[in-house]
Amino acid sequence: MQLAHEDGFTIGALEVRPPTREVMAPHGREVLQPRVMQVLVTLARANGAVVSRDDLIAECWDGRVVGEDSITLVMSKLRKLAASCGGAFVVETIPRVGYRLIASDDRAAPAFEPSTGPAGKARPRIVVLEFTHQPGDEDQAWFAEALADELTAGLSKSPLLAVTPRQSLLVSDVVGAPPGAICARLGVDYVIDGKVRALGGTVRVSVDLIRGTDETSAWSARYDRRMSDLFPMLDEITASIIGTVEPAVLEQEELRALKTPEHSLLFWRLFVQGRRHFWRSTAKDVRAAEQFLEQALEIEPDDVSALSILAHCRLFDVWSGVSRNPAAAIADAHRIALRAVSAGQSDAFAHFTLGVVLSLLDRLPEAKAEQRRALELNPYLAAASGEIGRLMAFEGEAAQAIAHSERAISASPNDPQAWLWYRSKALARFTTGDYAAAALDAADARARKPERFSLCYLVAACYAADGQMDPARRALDEGDRLAREQLGGQGPGYTPDALRTGHPFVRQEDSERLVNALRAAGWEGA
């Protein structure tokens, strides 16, 4: 058994941390010998079932020949641990059969669930270290401490990350230790390390996301800001780091999960593969994502993140303009999104997902309410800011639409959804008659999602409205070609119904302006 790869779990009021061999009890902390921890993990895994002597030897002694006294000694130490922790559990000897561990409060099996929570059996664990700074500078010291606190609080809002509280740094001797040793000591997979330096009137923040397994950098960045107002600067840098760290960690985890054969990680492997295919955003990948996510949900039926992404998968054909039955797809997505919110009332991404579906049901006030709730739960969720920008673009609130979209882009510039936010800016500017700027934003959106043929039509409309007919016709021809390829040469191509579904303008004149621009470019669907 590799204790470093074992997830934490609880037995009653005890928190067991196999990677660090710690047992955290209400009265304090105890560190077990490696063999004792291995046996405790093995017994707890059995969930109240009897574990034979041979199974214990195979799992904890690597099958070597050991005397009965060795096992008896370990059981004695576990019973002493139980007694010192107020009788949190009992180790029973079943004569001529083996041993079993049961919780003593209700004589029920211990809950062998990772302490990282039910949303993912092996969520990546991360800790934010103290940001170093120049000694003797109180402003820098305050800023460094506040930045680490804000990052910890913000990352904790992600349902896909398990964030170790910074209080753990106070009770663990990790100061000056290398990242690998820190990860082993705290039982985490990644550390965020950083430095704060003042250069004249500028503050420079350097940040590294480091893997504990090989002590290599998974991501790094540097931020230079004028020291004019520390609070807005703190918010801006925090939002930018959080918007980038989660995707960087999950990208690493996707690669790891594809290579990890352990059965205990089956749910996580299925989930990250589904997520990976979903963000590739091709029809083939989204269908594969649905299969992975549905298999994951057979293991964890109420996993909020898997349900939320599956709801987005159901909407893929609707957004792409190729759905044969948009109403049925939206209804199915609505059902799944409601399940996600029911399973995770405090999950920001679940509320974001439900809001997206409600917008397609023409329930815009409720849709915006869900996005506001998502931002209340996680102010750093760029997707929710971007979705509010999209809704406001269709409501004719151009200035607010642009502001929310730019906020999302600034928070997570490399997000797979960033193309949507550029599209929202383009639509907002289109409704105000700023066609040249709209064309630039539409082109930026298409550069991030070149396979989405509806973006070609938006580019064509912006150019045509601005009087640039040659690039408008080229964009329209490209959109027609992609539509034919993705529709398999069947059907009428990009239809007015598909256009209206993807562009639910509240004001009729905005919809007519888009249709007229496309007609001027030569759109036959008009």
C-alpha positions as CSV (number, residue, x, y, z in Angstrom):
1,M,0.0,0.0,0.0
2,Q,1.3,3.4,-0.9
3,L,0.1,5.7,1.9
4,A,1.1,8.8,-0.1
5,H,-1.7,7.9,-2.7
6,E,-4.4,7.1,-0.2
7,D,-7.3,9.6,0.4
8,G,-8.1,10.8,3.8
9,F,-11.3,9.6,5.6
10,T,-13.2,10.0,8.8
11,I,-14.2,7.6,11.6
12,G,-16.7,9.4,13.8
13,A,-15.0,12.6,15.0
14,L,-11.6,11.4,13.8
15,E,-10.0,12.6,10.6
16,V,-7.5,10.2,9.3
17,R,-4.7,11.4,6.9
18,P,-2.8,8.5,5.5
19,P,-0.2,10.5,3.4
20,T,1.0,12.2,6.6
21,R,0.2,9.2,9.0
22,E,-1.9,11.6,11.1
23,V,-5.0,11.1,13.1
24,M,-6.7,14.4,13.9
25,A,-8.9,14.0,17.0
26,P,-10.8,16.7,19.0
27,H,-8.2,16.5,21.7
28,G,-5.2,16.7,19.4
29,R,-3.1,15.0,16.8
30,E,-1.4,11.6,16.8
31,V,1.1,10.3,14.2
32,L,1.0,6.5,13.6
33,Q,3.7,4.2,12.5
34,P,3.5,3.4,8.7
35,R,2.4,-0.3,9.3
36,V,-0.2,0.8,11.8
37,M,-1.7,3.3,9.4
38,Q,-1.7,0.8,6.6
39,V,-3.7,-1.7,8.7
40,L,-6.1,1.1,9.8
41,V,-6.7,2.1,6.2
42,T,-7.3,-1.6,5.2
43,L,-9.8,-2.2,8.0
44,A,-11.6,1.1,7.4
45,R,-11.9,0.3,3.6
46,A,-13.8,-2.9,4.5
47,N,-16.7,-0.7,5.9
48,G,-17.4,-3.1,8.8
49,A,-16.7,-6.3,6.9
50,V,-14.2,-8.8,8.3
51,V,-10.7,-8.7,6.9
52,S,-8.8,-12.0,7.1
53,R,-5.3,-12.4,8.4
54,D,-4.1,-13.4,4.9
55,D,-5.7,-10.3,3.4
56,L,-3.9,-8.1,5.9
57,I,-0.6,-9.7,5.2
58,A,-1.0,-9.3,1.5
59,E,-2.1,-5.7,1.7
60,C,0.1,-4.3,4.5
61,W,3.1,-6.7,4.6
62,D,3.4,-7.2,0.8
63,G,2.7,-10.9,1.3
64,R,5.8,-11.6,3.3
65,V,5.8,-14.3,6.0
66,V,5.1,-12.6,9.4
67,G,4.3,-14.0,12.8
68,E,1.1,-13.8,14.6
69,D,2.7,-11.5,17.1
70,S,3.3,-8.8,14.5
71,I,-0.3,-8.5,13.7
72,T,-1.3,-8.7,17.3
73,L,1.1,-5.9,18.1
74,V,-0.4,-3.6,15.4
75,M,-4.0,-4.4,16.7
76,S,-2.9,-3.5,20.2
77,K,-1.6,-0.1,19.0
78,L,-4.9,0.5,17.1
79,R,-6.9,-0.3,20.3
80,K,-4.7,2.1,22.3
81,L,-5.4,4.8,19.6
82,A,-9.1,4.1,19.9
83,A,-8.9,4.5,23.7
84,S,-6.9,7.7,23.6
85,C,-9.5,9.1,21.2
86,G,-12.4,8.5,23.4
87,G,-13.4,5.2,22.0
88,A,-14.1,6.5,18.5
89,F,-13.9,2.9,17.1
90,V,-13.5,-0.7,18.1
91,V,-11.2,-3.3,16.6
92,E,-12.8,-6.7,17.0
93,T,-11.1,-10.0,16.7
94,I,-13.2,-12.7,15.0
95,P,-11.6,-16.0,16.1
96,R,-10.1,-18.1,13.3
97,V,-11.5,-15.6,10.8
98,G,-9.9,-12.2,11.0
99,Y,-10.5,-8.6,12.3
100,R,-13.1,-5.9,11.7
101,L,-13.2,-2.2,12.6
102,I,-16.5,-0.6,13.5
103,A,-17.5,2.9,14.8
104,S,-18.3,2.6,18.5
105,D,-20.9,5.3,18.6
106,D,-23.6,3.4,16.8
107,R,-21.7,0.1,16.1
108,A,-22.0,0.9,12.4
109,A,-19.2,0.7,9.9
110,P,-17.0,3.8,9.6
111,A,-17.7,6.1,6.7
112,F,-14.7,5.4,4.5
113,E,-15.2,8.5,2.4
114,P,-12.4,10.8,1.4
115,S,-12.3,13.9,3.7
116,T,-12.3,15.9,0.4
117,G,-16.0,15.3,0.2
118,P,-18.4,13.3,-2.0
119,A,-18.1,15.4,-5.1
120,G,-14.9,13.5,-6.2
121,K,-13.3,10.5,-4.7
122,A,-9.8,11.9,-5.5
123,R,-10.1,15.6,-6.0
124,P,-6.7,17.3,-6.4
125,R,-5.5,18.7,-3.1
126,I,-3.9,22.1,-2.9
127,V,-2.4,24.4,-0.3
128,V,-1.5,28.1,-0.6
129,L,1.8,28.8,1.1
130,E,2.8,32.1,2.7
131,F,3.9,34.6,0.1
132,T,7.4,35.7,0.8
133,H,8.1,39.5,1.0
134,Q,10.9,41.9,2.0
135,P,11.3,41.9,5.8
136,G,10.5,45.1,7.7
137,D,7.9,46.3,5.2
138,E,4.5,46.2,6.9
139,D,2.5,47.1,3.8
140,Q,4.1,44.2,1.9
141,A,3.6,41.8,4.8
142,W,-0.1,42.7,5.0
143,F,-0.5,42.4,1.3
144,A,1.2,39.0,1.1
145,E,-0.8,37.6,4.0
146,A,-4.1,39.0,2.6
147,L,-3.3,37.6,-0.9
148,A,-2.7,34.1,0.5
149,D,-5.9,34.3,2.6
150,E,-8.0,35.5,-0.4
151,L,-6.6,32.8,-2.7
152,T,-7.3,30.1,-0.2
153,A,-10.9,31.3,0.3
154,G,-11.5,31.7,-3.4
155,L,-10.1,28.3,-4.4
156,S,-12.2,26.7,-1.6
157,K,-15.3,27.6,-3.6
158,S,-14.4,25.3,-6.4
159,P,-16.2,21.9,-6.1
160,L,-13.4,20.3,-8.0
161,L,-10.5,21.2,-5.7
162,A,-9.8,20.2,-2.1
163,V,-8.0,23.2,-0.4
164,T,-6.1,22.6,2.8
165,P,-6.7,25.4,5.3
166,R,-3.7,27.7,5.9
167,Q,-4.0,26.9,9.7
168,S,-2.3,23.6,8.8
169,L,0.9,25.5,8.0
170,L,0.9,26.8,11.6
171,V,1.0,23.3,13.2
172,S,3.3,21.7,10.6
173,D,7.0,22.2,10.4
174,V,7.2,23.0,6.7
175,V,8.9,26.3,6.7
176,G,11.8,26.3,4.2
177,A,11.0,22.7,3.1
178,P,11.0,21.9,-0.7
179,P,7.6,21.6,-2.4
180,G,7.7,17.8,-2.5
181,A,8.3,17.5,1.2
182,I,5.5,20.0,1.9
183,C,3.1,18.0,-0.2
184,A,4.0,14.8,1.6
185,R,3.8,16.4,5.0
186,L,0.4,18.0,4.4
187,G,-1.1,15.3,2.2
188,V,-1.6,17.6,-0.8
189,D,-0.9,17.3,-4.5
190,Y,0.0,20.9,-5.4
191,V,1.3,24.0,-3.6
192,I,0.9,27.6,-4.6
193,D,4.1,29.5,-3.8
194,G,4.6,33.2,-4.4
195,K,6.6,36.3,-3.8
196,V,5.6,39.9,-3.3
197,R,8.2,42.6,-4.1
198,A,7.9,46.4,-4.2
199,L,9.7,48.2,-7.0
200,G,9.4,51.9,-6.6
201,G,5.7,52.6,-6.9
202,T,5.0,49.2,-8.4
203,V,4.1,45.9,-6.7
204,R,5.3,42.7,-8.4
205,V,3.6,39.4,-7.5
206,S,5.2,36.2,-8.8
207,V,3.2,33.0,-8.5
208,D,4.1,29.3,-9.1
209,L,1.8,26.3,-9.1
210,I,4.0,23.3,-8.2
211,R,3.3,19.6,-8.4
212,G,4.5,17.7,-5.4
213,T,5.3,14.5,-7.2
214,D,8.2,15.9,-9.3
215,E,8.5,19.4,-8.0
216,T,7.9,20.9,-11.4
217,S,5.9,24.0,-12.2
218,A,2.4,23.3,-13.6
219,W,1.8,27.0,-14.2
220,S,3.4,30.3,-13.3
221,A,2.7,34.0,-13.8
222,R,3.9,37.5,-12.8
223,Y,1.7,40.5,-12.1
224,D,3.0,44.1,-12.0
225,R,0.6,46.7,-10.6
226,R,0.9,50.3,-9.5
227,M,0.7,50.6,-5.7
228,S,-2.0,53.3,-5.8
229,D,-4.8,51.4,-4.2
230,L,-4.0,48.1,-2.5
231,F,-7.6,46.8,-2.2
232,P,-8.7,46.9,-5.9
233,M,-5.2,45.5,-6.8
234,L,-5.7,42.7,-4.3
235,D,-9.1,41.8,-5.8
236,E,-7.8,42.0,-9.4
237,I,-4.8,39.8,-8.8
238,T,-6.8,37.3,-6.7
239,A,-9.5,36.9,-9.4
240,S,-6.9,36.5,-12.1
241,I,-4.9,33.8,-10.3
242,I,-8.0,31.8,-9.2
243,G,-9.4,32.0,-12.8
244,T,-6.2,30.4,-14.0
245,V,-5.2,28.0,-11.3
246,E,-8.3,25.7,-11.4
247,P,-8.1,25.0,-15.1
248,A,-4.3,24.4,-14.8
249,V,-4.7,21.9,-12.0
250,L,-7.6,20.1,-13.7
251,E,-5.5,19.9,-17.0
252,Q,-2.8,18.1,-15.0
253,E,-5.3,15.9,-13.3
254,E,-6.8,14.9,-16.7
255,L,-3.4,13.7,-17.9
256,R,-2.8,11.8,-14.6
257,A,-6.3,10.2,-14.6
258,L,-5.8,8.8,-18.0
259,K,-2.7,6.9,-16.8
260,T,-4.0,5.9,-13.3
261,P,-5.3,2.3,-13.1
262,E,-6.5,2.3,-9.5
263,H,-10.1,1.1,-9.0
264,S,-10.6,3.6,-6.2
265,L,-10.2,6.4,-8.7
266,L,-12.7,5.1,-11.2
267,F,-15.2,7.9,-10.7
268,W,-12.6,10.6,-11.0
269,R,-11.1,9.0,-14.1
270,L,-14.5,8.9,-15.8
271,F,-15.3,12.4,-14.7
272,V,-12.1,14.1,-15.9
273,Q,-12.2,12.2,-19.2
274,G,-15.8,13.4,-19.7
275,R,-14.8,16.9,-18.8
276,R,-11.8,16.7,-21.1
277,H,-13.9,15.6,-24.1
278,F,-16.6,18.2,-23.3
279,W,-14.2,21.1,-23.5
280,R,-12.9,19.9,-26.9
281,S,-16.3,20.9,-28.1
282,T,-16.6,18.8,-31.2
283,A,-19.8,16.8,-31.8
284,K,-17.8,13.5,-31.5
285,D,-16.1,14.6,-28.3
286,V,-19.3,15.8,-26.7
287,R,-21.0,12.4,-27.4
288,A,-17.9,10.7,-25.8
289,A,-18.2,13.1,-22.9
290,E,-21.8,12.1,-22.3
291,Q,-20.9,8.4,-22.2
292,F,-18.1,9.0,-19.6
293,L,-20.2,11.3,-17.5
294,E,-23.2,8.9,-17.5
295,Q,-20.9,6.1,-16.4
296,A,-19.5,8.3,-13.6
297,L,-23.0,9.1,-12.5
298,E,-23.7,5.4,-12.1
299,I,-21.1,5.4,-9.4
300,E,-22.0,8.8,-7.9
301,P,-25.6,9.6,-9.0
302,D,-25.7,13.0,-7.2
303,D,-22.3,14.4,-8.2
304,V,-23.0,18.0,-8.8
305,S,-20.1,18.7,-11.2
306,A,-20.8,15.6,-13.4
307,L,-24.5,16.5,-13.6
308,S,-23.8,20.1,-14.5
309,I,-21.4,19.3,-17.3
310,L,-23.8,16.6,-18.6
311,A,-26.6,19.3,-18.8
312,H,-24.3,21.4,-21.0
313,C,-23.6,18.4,-23.2
314,R,-27.3,18.1,-23.8
315,L,-27.3,21.7,-25.1
316,F,-24.4,21.3,-27.5
317,D,-26.5,20.6,-30.6
318,V,-28.8,23.4,-29.7
319,W,-26.0,26.0,-29.4
320,S,-24.4,24.6,-32.6
321,G,-27.6,25.0,-34.5
322,V,-27.8,21.4,-35.6
323,S,-30.4,20.0,-33.1
324,R,-33.2,18.1,-34.7
325,N,-35.4,18.6,-31.6
326,P,-34.2,21.7,-29.6
327,A,-37.2,21.7,-27.3
328,A,-36.6,18.1,-26.2
329,A,-32.8,18.7,-25.7
330,I,-33.5,21.8,-23.6
331,A,-36.1,20.0,-21.5
332,D,-33.6,17.2,-20.8
333,A,-30.9,19.7,-19.9
334,H,-33.4,21.5,-17.6
335,R,-34.2,18.2,-15.8
336,I,-30.5,17.4,-15.3
337,A,-29.7,21.0,-14.2
338,L,-32.4,20.9,-11.6
339,R,-30.9,17.7,-10.2
340,A,-27.5,19.4,-10.0
341,V,-28.9,22.3,-8.0
342,S,-30.9,20.0,-5.8
343,A,-27.7,18.0,-5.1
344,G,-25.6,21.0,-4.5
345,Q,-27.6,24.0,-3.3
346,S,-24.3,25.9,-2.6
347,D,-22.6,24.9,-5.8
348,A,-22.0,28.0,-8.0
349,F,-21.5,26.1,-11.2
350,A,-24.8,24.2,-10.8
351,H,-26.6,27.5,-10.4
352,F,-24.7,28.9,-13.5
353,T,-25.8,25.8,-15.4
354,L,-29.5,26.1,-14.5
355,G,-29.4,29.8,-15.5
356,V,-28.0,28.9,-18.9
357,V,-30.9,26.5,-19.4
358,L,-33.5,28.9,-18.2
359,S,-32.3,31.5,-20.7
360,L,-33.1,29.0,-23.5
361,L,-36.6,28.6,-22.0
362,D,-37.1,32.4,-22.4
363,R,-37.1,32.8,-18.6
364,L,-34.6,35.6,-18.6
365,P,-35.4,37.1,-15.1
366,E,-34.9,33.7,-13.5
367,A,-31.8,33.1,-15.6
368,K,-30.2,36.3,-14.4
369,A,-31.2,35.5,-10.8
370,E,-29.4,32.1,-11.0
371,Q,-26.2,33.9,-12.3
372,R,-26.4,36.4,-9.5
373,R,-26.7,33.5,-7.0
374,A,-23.7,31.8,-8.7
375,L,-21.6,34.9,-8.2
376,E,-22.8,35.2,-4.6
377,L,-21.5,31.7,-4.0
378,N,-18.3,32.2,-6.0
379,P,-17.4,35.8,-7.0
380,Y,-14.5,34.4,-9.0
381,L,-16.7,32.3,-11.4
382,A,-15.9,33.9,-14.7
383,A,-18.6,31.9,-16.5
384,A,-21.4,33.5,-14.4
385,S,-20.1,37.0,-15.2
386,G,-19.8,36.1,-18.9
387,E,-23.4,34.7,-18.9
388,I,-24.8,37.9,-17.4
389,G,-23.0,39.7,-20.2
390,R,-24.6,37.5,-22.8
391,L,-28.1,38.0,-21.3
392,M,-27.7,41.7,-21.2
393,A,-26.5,41.8,-24.8
394,F,-29.8,40.3,-25.8
395,E,-31.7,42.6,-23.6
396,G,-30.1,45.7,-25.3
397,E,-28.1,46.7,-22.2
398,A,-24.9,47.1,-24.2
399,A,-22.7,48.9,-21.7
400,Q,-23.3,46.4,-18.9
401,A,-23.0,43.5,-21.3
402,I,-19.6,44.7,-22.4
403,A,-18.5,45.3,-18.8
404,H,-19.5,41.9,-17.6
405,S,-18.0,40.2,-20.6
406,E,-14.7,42.0,-20.2
407,R,-14.7,41.1,-16.5
408,A,-15.0,37.4,-17.4
409,I,-12.2,37.6,-20.0
410,S,-9.9,39.4,-17.6
411,A,-10.5,36.8,-14.8
412,S,-10.0,33.8,-17.1
413,P,-8.5,34.8,-20.5
414,N,-7.7,31.2,-21.5
415,D,-11.0,29.7,-20.4
416,P,-12.6,27.3,-22.9
417,Q,-15.7,29.5,-22.7
418,A,-13.9,32.8,-23.5
419,W,-15.2,32.7,-27.1
420,L,-18.7,33.2,-25.7
421,W,-17.7,36.3,-23.9
422,Y,-16.1,37.9,-27.0
423,R,-19.3,36.9,-28.9
424,S,-21.4,38.8,-26.3
425,K,-19.3,41.9,-26.7
426,A,-19.7,41.6,-30.5
427,L,-23.5,41.3,-30.2
428,A,-23.7,44.2,-27.7
429,R,-21.7,46.5,-30.0
430,F,-23.8,45.3,-33.0
431,T,-27.0,46.4,-31.3
432,T,-25.5,49.9,-30.8
433,G,-24.4,50.3,-34.4
434,D,-20.7,50.0,-33.6
435,Y,-20.2,47.5,-36.4
436,A,-16.5,47.8,-36.9
437,A,-15.7,47.1,-33.3
438,A,-18.3,44.3,-33.3
439,A,-16.5,42.7,-36.2
440,L,-13.2,42.7,-34.3
441,D,-14.9,41.0,-31.3
442,A,-16.6,38.5,-33.5
443,A,-13.3,37.6,-35.2
444,D,-11.7,37.2,-31.7
445,A,-14.6,34.8,-30.8
446,R,-14.1,32.8,-33.9
447,A,-10.3,32.6,-33.4
448,R,-11.0,30.8,-30.1
449,K,-13.7,28.5,-31.6
450,P,-13.1,28.1,-35.3
451,E,-15.3,25.1,-35.7
452,R,-18.5,26.9,-34.6
453,F,-20.1,27.9,-37.8
454,S,-22.6,30.2,-36.2
455,L,-19.6,32.6,-35.4
456,C,-18.9,32.8,-39.2
457,Y,-22.4,34.1,-39.7
458,L,-21.9,36.7,-36.9
459,V,-18.7,37.8,-38.5
460,A,-20.5,38.1,-41.8
461,A,-23.3,40.1,-40.3
462,C,-20.9,42.6,-38.6
463,Y,-18.9,43.1,-41.8
464,A,-22.0,43.5,-44.0
465,A,-23.6,46.0,-41.6
466,D,-20.3,48.0,-41.7
467,G,-20.4,47.9,-45.5
468,Q,-17.4,45.6,-45.9
469,M,-19.0,43.2,-48.3
470,D,-16.0,41.1,-49.5
471,P,-15.0,39.9,-46.0
472,A,-18.7,39.5,-45.2
473,R,-19.3,37.1,-48.2
474,R,-16.1,35.2,-47.4
475,A,-17.2,34.7,-43.8
476,L,-20.7,33.6,-45.0
477,D,-19.2,31.1,-47.4
478,E,-17.1,29.6,-44.7
479,G,-20.1,29.4,-42.4
480,D,-22.1,27.6,-45.1
481,R,-19.3,25.1,-45.7
482,L,-18.9,24.3,-42.0
483,A,-22.7,24.0,-41.6
484,R,-22.9,21.5,-44.5
485,E,-20.0,19.5,-43.1
486,Q,-21.5,19.3,-39.6
487,L,-25.0,18.6,-40.8
488,G,-23.8,15.8,-43.0
489,G,-25.0,17.6,-46.1
490,Q,-28.6,17.2,-44.9
491,G,-31.2,19.8,-44.1
492,P,-31.4,23.5,-45.1
493,G,-28.2,24.6,-43.2
494,Y,-28.3,27.4,-40.8
495,T,-32.0,28.1,-40.5
496,P,-33.9,31.2,-39.2
497,D,-35.2,29.0,-36.3
498,A,-31.6,28.1,-35.3
499,L,-30.6,31.7,-35.6
500,R,-33.4,32.8,-33.2
501,T,-32.6,30.1,-30.7
502,G,-29.0,31.2,-30.6
503,H,-29.8,34.9,-30.6
504,P,-32.9,35.5,-28.3
505,F,-33.0,39.2,-28.7
506,V,-35.7,40.9,-26.5
507,R,-36.1,43.8,-28.9
508,Q,-37.5,42.8,-32.3
509,E,-35.5,45.5,-34.0
510,D,-32.2,43.9,-32.9
511,S,-33.2,40.6,-34.4
512,E,-34.3,42.2,-37.6
513,R,-31.0,44.1,-37.9
514,L,-29.0,40.8,-37.6
515,V,-31.2,39.1,-40.2
516,N,-31.0,42.0,-42.6
517,A,-27.2,42.2,-42.4
518,L,-27.0,38.5,-43.1
519,R,-29.4,38.9,-46.0
520,A,-27.2,41.7,-47.4
521,A,-24.2,39.3,-47.2
522,G,-26.2,36.7,-49.2
523,W,-27.6,34.4,-46.6
524,E,-30.1,32.1,-48.3
525,G,-31.6,31.1,-44.9
526,A,-33.2,34.5,-44.7
